[in-house]
Amino acid sequence: MTLHATTADDPRALAELRARTGGPQDDGPRLLEHVLGWTLVVVLAMLVTQVGLL
């Protein structure tokens, strides 16, 4: 049974597909997100130490 046949036969599955709100995808670029996140952490830590808050 294919995905197309399943969604065409089951109205609940069709409603679930239609109900997507455009939130975060499960199969996104995880490596890029991790690199950007850690870069933000490092830049924030550098800013805190340069300003003398720590």
N, C-alpha and C positions, 0 to 999 in steps of 0.2 A: 504494500500500500504506500503510495507516495504522499508527500506533504500536500500536494494540490488536491488529491482525492480526499484526504482527511479533512481539510478545511472546507471543502465544498459540501461534504456530507454532514458535518457537525457545526451547527450554528454557534455553539459556545466557543469553539476554536476560532471561528471567523471573528467573533466579537473580541476575543482576546488579541487577535492580530490587529484589529482596528483600534483597540484601546491603548496602543503604545503612545506615550507622550513625548517621545524624543529625548528621553533621559540618557544617562551614560550607557554606552554599549558594553557588552561583556567581552567582545572580541576587538577592543580598541588597541591602540599602540601603547602597550604597557611599559615598554622599555623607555620610550620617550617621556611618558608621564613620570616615571621614577627619576630619570635624569633631571628633568626640569624641577621636580619637587626637591631633590637633594641640592640642586643648584640654588634654589630659593633659600633653603636652610643655611647653606654656607654663606650666601650674601647677607642674610639677616644677622648671622653670627658675627661676620666681619663688621657690619654697621654698628652693632651693639658694642663691640670692643673698641672701635675707633672713637665712638662718641663718649665712651667711658661710663656706660651704664652698668657695667659688670666689673 
